[in-house]
Amino acid sequence: MTHWSSLKATLAAVGASLILSSFAGSSNAATATPIQHLVIIFQENTSFDRYFGAYPYASNPSGEPKFTAKAATPSVNGLSDTLLTANPNLFQPFRLDRSEAYTCDMDHNYTDEQKAFNGGLMNLFVQATGHVGLGCRPGGSTIMGYFDGNTVTSLWTYAQSYALNDNSFGSTFGPSTIGALNLVSGQTGGADLYKKGVLQMKNTTVFADHDPAFDDCGADQGGTSATAVTARLTGKNVGDLLNAQSVTWGWFQGGFKPTKPAAGGSPAVCATSHKAHPGVPNPSPLDGQTKPPTDIHVTVADYVPHHAAFMFYASTANPHHLPPTSPAMIGHSDQANHQYDISNFFSALSAGNLPAVSYLKAPAYEDGHPGNSDPLTEQTYLVQVMNALVKSSEWSTTAVFIQWDDSDGWYDHVPGPIVNPSASAGVDSFIPDQPLVNPLTATIADPAGIKTSGICGTPAQGAVVQRCGYGPRLPFLVLSPYARVNFVDHSVIDQTSSLRFIEDNWDLGFIDGSATPAAGRGSFDRIAGSVTNMFDFEKTPNKNVLVLDGNTGEILFAGPKPTP
């Protein structure tokens, strides 16, 4: 660890003032807690066991960043000795080394994730969601792999210094678009599907990845594509609620800024890109490659349209990817409509103009999604964001939630409660009177060969189908001067728990309004568990700051922030 003096020059401008009495910040909006700024970093595709199953015990092999748990670190519901040696899946969980940071992408389809659960037995992951190929071993065992504090070092270090929840779930089963929609509205129903700008299906449920309709940089190229089927949601999202109360906010995404603006009826083009997996080695022969490994350092487009949650709603879309009219307007209503490039977040932060609520979506090569990203490149991004925040004048009244959109199908041993049953024929094929599957009779990476697994039950009369949840268990961290230190929360929460926190903190009300919707039709925010157990608003806030190395995740500085 270096001394403070080596970093003082970069942190000298940071103040240490705290707002403790009148909870009114730069957004001029009163809050129920001392949190004036919430930053939600929304990453991609990992299960809790994949990143935290071994927490807090790392293997610490020679030559890798070392992680040693603090004394009295609380335990998590992780991979027990029994799960490591007598696991009910076809393979036992095993440690993925830092040199194996690159893996192939797993199967995270809505139906296939349910099949992996096998009625709550959690023993069909190899057959239902496993994959083989570059970065995955030919026998299908990689789906059972997990990383420890020698690879996801920064995340384990943040957990030691702040708060981690080990009972957080995806609001529903399925891939990225579903997670993004749940994050901002708690609702995947009420979707209209379009092709070439023409309505194809009305009031359906999103349960797969779609691009937003009329997004210039999406698959339909602003509604001009004759082949792409895209979606638009008809309900409200949290942006609508924030706008109604004049609370500043923004969604900041990598690659959102066009490389070619819209002009003359032609859509804007978003073509920025990066080489994937910088500093990460090519896969080893463990994945069955008989020739020298294929180079994984390919060019990856930064902007992923189906990750852009607010672009699915007409009220909060920025179809032509227009920039803010000025830096001072970031977070306010103008032509950008609260949709920004990730660079705008850092410029707003450095100018002391951080919105009250900020959603951050990394460029694809840094978002952690297996295949196009990896834990080490993801770590570089997370540390960049966190180091900038703790150095800022807003840190004293800021909370950061690190969340993930879906599990990617990776193994996790904890099934969540089914709070929204569904039994849609051909999609939710898991009706209680159908038998469970003997895992020995199913084929590796063959979800089509699994007919049922009895998990979602029968929905209430009139409920929205194709919306079974809760889904897989995902990590959830809270980082803040007000976060409990070295704390593990076991409360049941889901992706919409951050939505509920925003609603409560800024007194916005529910997405559905005051009327109680029929069973199974409402937004998940109404039943979301609270994240407030990960805070301690009664004690003096923690004046220590944590600065990490983006390459290794190790601590560069931990201590009180100096006065300017």
C-alpha positions as a printed NumPy array, in Angstrom:
array([[  0.   ,   0.   ,   0.   ],
       [  1.289,   3.449,  -0.839],
       [  1.133,   6.412,   1.517],
       [ -1.393,   9.186,   1.186],
       [  1.273,  11.617,   0.094],
       [  1.745,   9.778,  -3.209],
       [ -1.915,  10.376,  -4.113],
       [ -2.494,  13.721,  -2.444],
       [ -1.92 ,  15.694,  -5.621],
       [ -4.806,  13.965,  -7.384],
       [ -7.102,  14.202,  -4.369],
       [ -6.19 ,  17.666,  -3.127],
       [ -9.287,  19.297,  -4.536],
       [-11.628,  17.02 ,  -2.622],
       [-13.557,  18.38 ,   0.341],
       [-14.778,  16.392,   3.301],
       [-17.939,  18.304,   4.142],
       [-21.021,  16.287,   5.053],
       [-24.695,  17.103,   4.792],
       [-26.151,  15.811,   8.046],
       [-29.179,  17.938,   8.855],
       [-31.123,  19.295,   5.897],
       [-31.057,  16.568,   3.258],
       [-31.129,  18.9  ,   0.282],
       [-28.337,  18.663,  -2.264],
       [-27.381,  20.053,  -5.644],
       [-30.566,  18.654,  -7.199],
       [-32.59 ,  20.907,  -4.862],
       [-34.702,  17.877,  -3.96 ],
       [-35.27 ,  16.841,  -0.375],
       [-34.473,  13.237,   0.464],
       [-35.551,  10.83 ,   3.178],
       [-31.94 ,   9.865,   3.927],
       [-28.579,  11.668,   3.772],
       [-28.061,  10.168,   0.294],
       [-28.216,  13.027,  -2.201],
       [-26.582,  11.195,  -5.099],
       [-27.213,   7.591,  -6.107],
       [-25.007,   5.955,  -8.744],
       [-26.107,   2.561, -10.04 ],
       [-23.382,   0.699, -11.906],
       [-25.247,  -1.926, -13.913],
       [-22.944,  -4.703, -15.071],
       [-23.429,  -7.859, -17.118],
       [-23.932, -11.544, -16.599],
       [-22.665, -13.264, -13.501],
       [-24.174, -15.31 , -10.707],
       [-23.463, -14.755,  -7.03 ],
       [-21.564, -18.043,  -6.704],
       [-19.411, -17.238,  -9.738],
       [-18.034, -14.068,  -8.106],
       [-18.644, -14.545,  -4.381],
       [-19.194, -18.28 ,  -3.789],
       [-15.731, -18.651,  -2.215],
       [-15.836, -15.322,  -0.333],
       [-13.839, -14.405,   1.742],
       [-11.225, -17.148,   1.244],
       [ -8.891, -16.82 ,  -1.746],
       [ -6.362, -19.401,  -2.9  ],
       [ -3.551, -16.805,  -3.207],
       [ -1.28 , -18.642,  -5.666],
       [  2.141, -17.183,  -6.307],
       [  2.232, -14.298,  -8.778],
       [ -1.397, -13.244,  -8.388],
       [ -2.881, -10.361,  -6.374],
       [ -3.225, -11.575,  -2.81 ],
       [ -6.449, -11.296,  -0.863],
       [ -6.571, -11.776,   2.896],
       [ -9.899, -11.359,   4.655],
       [-10.21 ,  -8.951,   7.544],
       [-10.741, -10.372,  10.996],
       [-14.365, -11.167,  11.814],
       [-15.456, -11.012,   8.171],
       [-19.02 , -12.381,   8.085],
       [-19.76 , -15.47 ,   6.048],
       [-21.955, -15.638,   2.968],
       [-24.285, -18.349,   1.732],
       [-21.6  , -19.599,  -0.607],
       [-20.029, -22.839,  -1.785],
       [-19.872, -25.122,   1.229],
       [-17.605, -28.176,   1.464],
       [-20.573, -30.346,   0.512],
       [-21.353, -28.262,  -2.57 ],
       [-17.697, -28.384,  -3.603],
       [-17.297, -32.137,  -3.21 ],
       [-20.771, -33.687,  -3.506],
       [-22.556, -31.256,  -5.8  ],
       [-25.774, -32.591,  -7.419],
       [-24.729, -31.307, -10.865],
       [-22.743, -33.42 , -13.337],
       [-19.525, -31.636, -12.328],
       [-18.201, -30.181,  -9.105],
       [-17.598, -26.424,  -8.802],
       [-13.967, -25.469,  -9.379],
       [-11.802, -22.372,  -9.162],
       [-11.14 , -20.481, -12.376],
       [ -7.667, -19.012, -12.232],
       [ -6.865, -15.392, -13.039],
       [ -5.255, -16.699, -16.248],
       [ -8.704, -18.058, -17.198],
       [-10.486, -14.71 , -16.934],
       [-11.797, -15.139, -20.484],
       [-14.666, -17.613, -20.739],
       [-17.284, -18.321, -23.336],
       [-20.782, -16.921, -22.944],
       [-23.307, -19.26 , -21.297],
       [-26.986, -19.839, -22.11 ],
       [-29.143, -17.329, -20.238],
       [-32.455, -17.694, -22.044],
       [-35.608, -17.19 , -20.011],
       [-36.818, -20.782, -20.361],
       [-33.426, -22.483, -20.141],
       [-32.544, -20.785, -16.854],
       [-35.753, -22.199, -15.382],
       [-34.798, -25.663, -16.614],
       [-31.417, -25.402, -14.883],
       [-33.257, -24.915, -11.583],
       [-35.054, -28.273, -12.014],
       [-37.818, -27.489,  -9.55 ],
       [-35.381, -25.981,  -7.062],
       [-32.921, -28.9  ,  -7.077],
       [-30.404, -26.638,  -8.866],
       [-28.806, -29.588, -10.658],
       [-29.325, -29.119, -14.417],
       [-26.924, -26.262, -15.125],
       [-24.53 , -28.302, -17.287],
       [-27.343, -29.552, -19.495],
       [-29.637, -26.506, -19.541],
       [-27.368, -23.443, -19.558],
       [-23.833, -24.767, -20.11 ],
       [-21.843, -24.084, -23.279],
       [-18.688, -25.409, -24.874],
       [-16.258, -23.667, -27.206],
       [-13.41 , -21.182, -26.973],
       [-12.92 , -20.391, -23.302],
       [-15.035, -23.324, -22.123],
       [-13.939, -26.871, -21.54 ],
       [-15.265, -29.515, -23.948],
       [-16.907, -31.611, -21.234],
       [-19.211, -28.752, -20.269],
       [-17.795, -28.226, -16.789],
       [-16.991, -24.521, -17.123],
       [-20.561, -23.537, -16.174],
       [-19.605, -24.676, -12.646],
       [-16.492, -22.489, -12.45 ],
       [-16.043, -19.638,  -9.989],
       [-13.527, -16.843,  -9.417],
       [-12.058, -15.815,  -6.091],
       [-10.377, -12.76 ,  -4.609],
       [ -7.28 , -13.253,  -6.741],
       [ -9.299, -12.334,  -9.854],
       [-12.332, -10.325,  -8.674],
       [-10.035,  -8.638,  -6.183],
       [-11.638,  -5.205,  -6.292],
       [-15.14 ,  -6.566,  -5.678],
       [-13.985,  -8.572,  -2.686],
       [-12.124,  -5.524,  -1.388],
       [-15.211,  -3.361,  -1.769],
       [-17.225,  -6.002,   0.092],
       [-14.68 ,  -5.839,   2.938],
       [-14.972,  -2.064,   3.152],
       [-18.688,  -1.652,   2.515],
       [-21.772,  -3.916,   2.302],
       [-22.655,  -7.018,   0.277],
       [-25.99 ,  -8.803,  -0.05 ],
       [-26.018, -12.576,  -0.616],
       [-29.773, -12.953,  -1.095],
       [-30.402, -10.744,  -4.131],
       [-32.147, -12.058,  -7.233],
       [-32.976, -11.121, -10.776],
       [-36.576,  -9.889, -10.773],
       [-37.348, -12.494, -13.431],
       [-35.503, -15.183, -15.345],
       [-33.831, -14.306, -18.63 ],
       [-31.255, -12.175, -20.431],
       [-30.099,  -8.555, -20.476],
       [-33.117,  -6.7  , -21.837],
       [-35.322,  -8.182, -19.133],
       [-32.894,  -7.165, -16.405],
       [-32.59 ,  -3.634, -17.789],
       [-36.352,  -3.15 , -17.975],
       [-36.87 ,  -4.484, -14.47 ],
       [-34.145,  -2.182, -13.162],
       [-35.908,   0.989, -14.308],
       [-39.587,  -0.001, -14.195],
       [-40.014,  -3.41 , -12.538],
       [-42.164,  -4.356, -15.492],
       [-41.584,  -6.341, -18.697],
       [-45.247,  -6.463, -19.754],
       [-47.043,  -3.88 , -21.864],
       [-44.573,  -4.154, -24.743],
       [-45.381,  -3.364, -28.373],
       [-43.245,  -5.011, -31.065],
       [-42.348,  -3.225, -34.308],
       [-40.761,  -4.034, -37.66 ],
       [-39.713,  -1.213, -39.995],
       [-41.702,   1.165, -37.836],
       [-44.907,  -0.849, -38.207],
       [-46.64 ,  -2.337, -35.155],
       [-46.494,  -6.155, -35.272],
       [-47.783,  -7.171, -31.837],
       [-49.38 ,  -5.152, -29.072],
       [-49.223,  -5.526, -25.285],
       [-46.95 ,  -8.532, -25.08 ],
       [-44.243,  -9.441, -22.553],
       [-40.517,  -9.108, -23.194],
       [-38.737, -12.354, -22.276],
       [-35.826, -12.241, -24.75 ],
       [-33.321,  -9.671, -25.974],
       [-34.82 ,  -7.008, -28.214],
       [-33.364,  -3.69 , -29.3  ],
       [-35.389,  -0.548, -28.579],
       [-37.76 ,   0.491, -31.354],
       [-36.756,   3.646, -33.245],
       [-33.216,   3.776, -31.847],
       [-30.996,   5.095, -34.664],
       [-28.101,   2.965, -33.413],
       [-30.25 ,  -0.103, -32.774],
       [-31.065,  -3.018, -35.034],
       [-33.963,  -1.239, -36.736],
       [-31.811,   1.835, -37.532],
       [-34.487,   4.265, -36.477],
       [-37.361,   2.158, -37.8  ],
       [-35.951,   1.677, -41.296],
       [-34.824,  -1.964, -41.096],
       [-37.1  ,  -4.456, -42.839],
       [-35.912,  -7.437, -40.772],
       [-35.371,  -6.339, -37.158],
       [-38.141,  -6.842, -34.583],
       [-37.774,  -4.226, -31.866],
       [-39.722,  -3.331, -28.734],
       [-41.253,  -0.289, -27.1  ],
       [-42.686,  -0.339, -23.567],
       [-45.94 ,   1.532, -22.965],
       [-45.808,   1.985, -19.196],
       [-43.888,   4.359, -16.939],
       [-40.309,   4.11 , -15.748],
       [-38.456,   5.733, -12.881],
       [-37.27 ,   8.514, -15.202],
       [-40.873,   9.611, -15.598],
       [-41.259,   9.743, -11.81 ],
       [-38.027,  11.69 , -11.373],
       [-39.03 ,  14.173, -14.079],
       [-42.391,  14.73 , -12.401],
       [-40.584,  15.792,  -9.216],
       [-37.854,  17.767, -11.04 ],
       [-35.129,  15.484,  -9.701],
       [-32.023,  15.397, -11.89 ],
       [-31.04 ,  12.058, -13.388],
       [-29.331,  10.379, -16.31 ],
       [-28.481,   7.095, -18.012],
       [-24.832,   7.109, -19.135],
       [-23.742,   4.402, -21.577],
       [-20.512,   3.581, -23.361],
       [-20.651,   4.254, -27.107],
       [-23.871,   6.284, -26.962],
       [-22.264,   9.306, -28.627],
       [-22.691,   8.976, -32.42 ],
       [-19.709,   8.791, -34.71 ],
       [-22.021,  10.128, -37.419],
       [-24.976,  12.349, -36.434],
       [-28.435,  11.891, -37.902],
       [-28.909,  14.052, -40.974],
       [-31.168,  14.302, -43.995],
       [-33.429,  11.481, -42.889],
       [-30.487,   9.112, -42.316],
       [-30.156,   7.683, -38.818],
       [-27.223,   8.431, -36.535],
       [-24.407,   5.866, -36.429],
       [-22.709,   4.752, -33.198],
       [-19.51 ,   3.025, -34.284],
       [-16.955,   3.542, -31.504],
       [-15.23 ,   0.326, -30.49 ],
       [-12.365,  -1.115, -28.458],
       [-10.151,  -4.159, -28.556],
       [-11.605,  -6.702, -26.163],
       [ -9.821,  -8.223, -23.19 ],
       [ -6.772,  -5.927, -22.951],
       [ -4.084,  -7.612, -20.868],
       [ -6.058, -10.867, -20.645],
       [ -4.368, -13.988, -22.04 ],
       [ -5.859, -16.138, -24.762],
       [ -7.565, -19.31 , -23.511],
       [ -5.35 , -22.248, -22.657],
       [ -5.608, -25.768, -24.159],
       [ -7.928, -26.618, -21.242],
       [-10.871, -25.65 , -23.426],
       [-10.076, -28.344, -25.959],
       [ -8.323, -26.232, -28.578],
       [ -5.882, -28.471, -30.435],
       [ -4.315, -25.605, -32.372],
       [ -2.861, -22.398, -30.941],
       [ -5.75 , -20.594, -29.183],
       [ -7.883, -18.259, -31.243],
       [ -7.06 , -14.638, -30.502],
       [ -9.732, -13.155, -28.239],
       [ -8.469,  -9.582, -28.661],
       [-10.969,  -8.653, -31.347],
       [-12.736,  -5.348, -31.897],
       [-15.975,  -4.983, -29.94 ],
       [-18.58 ,  -2.273, -30.588],
       [-19.051,  -0.094, -27.5  ],
       [-22.797,   0.525, -27.732],
       [-25.203,  -2.343, -27.044],
       [-28.734,  -1.096, -27.849],
       [-30.663,  -3.711, -25.874],
       [-28.826,  -2.617, -22.714],
       [-30.149,   0.958, -23.027],
       [-33.082,   0.626, -20.632],
       [-34.719,   4.044, -21.021],
       [-34.555,   3.938, -24.824],
       [-37.441,   1.441, -24.76 ],
       [-39.868,   4.174, -23.611],
       [-41.085,   7.03 , -25.816],
       [-41.066,   9.4  , -22.84 ],
       [-37.358,   8.898, -22.072],
       [-35.872,   7.92 , -25.448],
       [-33.257,   9.901, -27.355],
       [-33.663,   8.212, -30.777],
       [-31.04 ,  10.293, -32.591],
       [-28.541,  10.199, -29.687],
       [-28.475,  13.977, -29.417],
       [-25.962,  15.454, -26.957],
       [-26.875,  17.67 , -23.999],
       [-27.227,  21.307, -25.002],
       [-24.492,  22.212, -22.514],
       [-22.486,  20.527, -19.736],
       [-24.628,  22.342, -17.174],
       [-27.76 ,  20.656, -18.585],
       [-26.553,  17.121, -17.847],
       [-29.228,  15.597, -15.638],
       [-31.847,  18.164, -16.668],
       [-34.475,  17.947, -19.401],
       [-33.295,  19.029, -22.836],
       [-32.792,  17.421, -26.256],
       [-30.701,  14.599, -24.761],
       [-33.743,  13.56 , -22.708],
       [-31.445,  12.26 , -19.896],
       [-29.68 ,   9.771, -22.216],
       [-25.926,  10.322, -22.416],
       [-22.582,   8.935, -23.386],
       [-20.502,   7.567, -20.49 ],
       [-18.029,  10.428, -20.995],
       [-20.744,  12.866, -19.923],
       [-20.837,  11.251, -16.486],
       [-17.182,  11.95 , -15.83 ],
       [-17.45 ,  15.518, -17.133],
       [-20.48 ,  16.183, -14.909],
       [-18.717,  14.669, -11.917],
       [-15.564,  16.724, -12.4  ],
       [-17.663,  19.89 , -12.762],
       [-19.542,  19.242,  -9.525],
       [-22.723,  18.691, -11.536],
       [-23.49 ,  15.082, -10.639],
       [-27.212,  14.292, -11.093],
       [-29.197,  13.04 ,  -8.131],
       [-29.624,   9.631,  -9.807],
       [-27.126,   8.234, -12.317],
       [-27.227,   4.888, -14.098],
       [-23.895,   3.781, -15.574],
       [-23.589,   1.237, -18.368],
       [-20.033,   0.424, -19.415],
       [-18.917,   0.049, -23.026],
       [-19.28 ,  -3.588, -24.033],
       [-15.625,  -4.514, -23.583],
       [-15.783,  -3.398, -19.925],
       [-19.263,  -4.561, -18.917],
       [-18.192,  -8.006, -17.627],
       [-20.281,  -9.964, -20.15 ],
       [-18.484, -13.279, -20.885],
       [-17.298, -13.443, -24.476],
       [-16.969,  -9.71 , -25.117],
       [-15.648,  -8.834, -21.65 ],
       [-14.139, -10.505, -18.582],
       [-13.713,  -9.938, -14.822],
       [-10.321,  -8.239, -15.16 ],
       [-11.409,  -5.689, -17.767],
       [-14.62 ,  -5.158, -15.803],
       [-12.501,  -4.477, -12.736],
       [-10.579,  -1.728, -14.521],
       [-13.849,   0.032, -15.284],
       [-15.341,  -0.384, -11.811],
       [-12.211,   0.954, -10.146],
       [-12.059,   3.903, -12.555],
       [-15.599,   4.895, -11.617],
       [-15.153,   4.363,  -7.889],
       [-11.813,   6.182,  -7.688],
       [-13.359,   9.163,  -9.455],
       [-16.318,   9.173,  -7.086],
       [-14.369,   8.972,  -3.842],
       [-12.144,  11.822,  -5.039],
       [-15.166,  14.018,  -5.801],
       [-16.795,  16.617,  -3.599],
       [-20.104,  14.695,  -3.847],
       [-18.78 ,  11.499,  -2.242],
       [-19.838,  12.484,   1.276],
       [-23.517,  12.235,   0.29 ],
       [-23.278,   9.519,  -2.376],
       [-24.262,   5.869,  -2.48 ],
       [-23.171,   3.451,  -5.2  ],
       [-25.086,   0.281,  -5.983],
       [-23.196,  -2.284,  -8.053],
       [-25.748,  -4.582,  -9.673],
       [-25.861,  -7.093, -12.529],
       [-28.491,  -7.644, -15.194],
       [-28.606, -11.45 , -15.273],
       [-26.658, -14.55 , -14.287],
       [-25.597, -15.567, -17.817],
       [-26.78 , -19.037, -16.76 ],
       [-23.757, -19.606, -14.483],
       [-24.209, -22.037, -11.62 ],
       [-25.626, -20.808,  -8.346],
       [-26.941, -23.056,  -5.618],
       [-29.694, -20.811,  -4.181],
       [-33.163, -20.684,  -5.791],
       [-35.089, -17.508,  -5.126],
       [-38.707, -17.344,  -4.028],
       [-41.243, -17.399,  -6.851],
       [-43.133, -14.18 ,  -6.155],
       [-44.672, -13.946,  -9.643],
       [-45.786, -17.351, -10.979],
       [-46.163, -17.935, -14.698],
       [-47.181, -20.867, -16.861],
       [-47.073, -19.799, -20.499],
       [-47.202, -22.8  , -22.807],
       [-43.95 , -23.223, -24.717],
       [-42.149, -20.58 , -22.646],
       [-42.939, -21.372, -19.01 ],
       [-43.402, -25.101, -19.56 ],
       [-42.947, -25.909, -15.901],
       [-46.285, -26.817, -14.415],
       [-46.298, -28.426, -10.937],
       [-47.818, -31.741, -12.012],
       [-44.988, -32.455, -14.455],
       [-42.096, -34.597, -13.199],
       [-38.633, -33.323, -12.375],
       [-35.765, -34.354, -14.612],
       [-33.15 , -36.945, -13.789],
       [-29.957, -35.01 , -14.548],
       [-28.184, -38.144, -15.738],
       [-30.662, -38.543, -18.61 ],
       [-30.128, -35.084, -20.094],
       [-27.42 , -34.196, -22.61 ],
       [-24.724, -31.579, -21.987],
       [-25.667, -28.143, -23.356],
       [-28.991, -29.406, -24.703],
       [-31.84 , -27.476, -23.051],
       [-34.241, -28.554, -25.813],
       [-33.88 , -32.108, -24.528],
       [-35.301, -31.08 , -21.154],
       [-39.076, -30.925, -21.28 ],
       [-39.912, -29.519, -17.853],
       [-38.616, -28.794, -14.394],
       [-41.565, -27.627, -12.279],
       [-40.475, -24.21 , -11.009],
       [-42.858, -21.389, -11.965],
       [-46.257, -22.71 , -10.935],
       [-49.642, -21.423, -12.048],
       [-50.217, -17.656, -12.289],
       [-53.02 , -15.805, -10.591],
       [-56.143, -15.097, -12.636],
       [-55.347, -12.295, -15.086],
       [-51.636, -12.184, -14.268],
       [-49.014, -11.275, -16.854],
       [-47.445, -14.51 , -18.104],
       [-43.861, -14.978, -19.368],
       [-42.77 , -13.04 , -16.296],
       [-41.697, -15.706, -13.813],
       [-39.589, -14.451, -10.922],
       [-37.596, -14.146,  -8.895],
       [-34.859, -15.507, -11.138],
       [-31.211, -16.408, -10.468],
       [-29.194, -15.036,  -7.549],
       [-26.967, -12.066,  -8.408],
       [-24.425, -10.022,  -6.432],
       [-25.496,  -6.661,  -4.998],
       [-23.075,  -4.252,  -3.301],
       [-23.663,  -0.908,  -1.567],
       [-20.683,   1.472,  -1.38 ],
       [-21.093,   4.719,   0.537],
       [-19.811,   6.646,   3.543],
       [-23.113,   5.515,   5.085],
       [-22.743,   1.828,   4.139],
       [-22.115,  -0.674,   6.903],
       [-18.495,  -1.78 ,   6.923],
       [-17.511,  -5.389,   6.168],
       [-21.17 ,  -6.333,   6.324],
       [-23.15 ,  -9.114,   4.658],
       [-26.879,  -8.594,   4.409],
       [-29.13 , -11.65 ,   4.075],
       [-32.371,  -9.776,   3.342],
       [-34.264, -10.933,   0.245],
       [-33.97 ,  -8.218,  -2.399],
       [-34.14 ,  -8.071,  -6.195],
       [-33.171,  -5.794,  -9.07 ],
       [-36.063,  -3.46 ,  -8.303],
       [-34.888,  -2.896,  -4.734],
       [-32.767,  -0.038,  -6.091],
       [-35.881,   1.294,  -7.822],
       [-37.744,   1.131,  -4.502],
       [-34.892,   2.998,  -2.778],
       [-35.122,   5.805,  -5.345],
       [-38.896,   6.006,  -4.956],
       [-38.665,   6.171,  -1.17 ],
       [-35.633,   8.459,  -0.935],
       [-37.091,  11.085,  -3.292],
       [-40.757,  10.446,  -2.365],
       [-41.776,   9.547,  -5.911],
       [-44.475,   6.95 ,  -5.319],
       [-44.738,   3.624,  -7.148],
       [-44.354,   3.054, -10.879],
       [-47.985,   1.857, -10.95 ],
       [-49.278,   4.843,  -9.004],
       [-51.433,   4.672,  -5.905],
       [-53.956,   2.071,  -7.084],
       [-53.068,  -1.546,  -6.307],
       [-52.824,  -3.583,  -9.54 ],
       [-54.351,  -7.042,  -9.896],
       [-52.224,  -9.922,  -8.616],
       [-49.287, -10.621, -10.897],
       [-49.717,  -7.47 , -12.997],
       [-47.979,  -4.789, -10.951],
       [-44.4  ,  -3.576, -11.038],
       [-41.998,  -5.508,  -8.841],
       [-41.12 ,  -2.321,  -6.917],
       [-44.241,  -2.765,  -4.777],
       [-42.942,  -5.973,  -3.237],
       [-39.199,  -5.28 ,  -3.416],
       [-37.134,  -5.919,  -0.306],
       [-35.324,  -2.944,   1.185],
       [-31.6  ,  -2.241,   0.804],
       [-31.56 ,   0.056,   3.831],
       [-30.214,  -2.711,   6.07 ],
       [-26.896,  -2.239,   4.25 ],
       [-26.77 ,   1.368,   5.466],
       [-26.272,   2.831,   8.931],
       [-27.755,   6.318,   8.93 ],
       [-27.583,   6.634,  12.72 ],
       [-23.8  ,   6.705,  13.036],
       [-21.334,   9.303,  11.847],
       [-20.511,   8.558,   8.192],
       [-17.256,   6.86 ,   7.369],
       [-14.665,   9.505,   6.472],
       [-12.196,   6.969,   5.087],
       [-11.841,   6.623,   1.345],
       [-10.642,   3.622,  -0.625],
       [ -8.501,   3.989,  -3.754],
       [ -7.689,   0.814,  -5.691],
       [ -5.361,  -0.227,  -8.5  ],
       [ -7.481,  -0.793, -11.615],
       [ -5.241,  -3.562, -12.924],
       [ -4.865,  -5.674,  -9.798],
       [ -7.772,  -4.55 ,  -7.624],
       [ -5.373,  -4.091,  -4.724],
       [ -5.509,  -1.17 ,  -2.294],
       [ -3.446,   1.893,  -3.142],
       [ -4.779,   4.008,  -0.303],
       [ -7.26 ,   3.529,   2.541],
       [ -7.686,   6.286,   5.07 ],
       [ -9.277,   9.644,   5.865],
       [ -9.752,  12.032,   2.992],
       [ -7.765,  15.221,   3.649],
       [ -9.285,  18.662,   3.656],
       [ -8.298,  20.717,   0.604]])
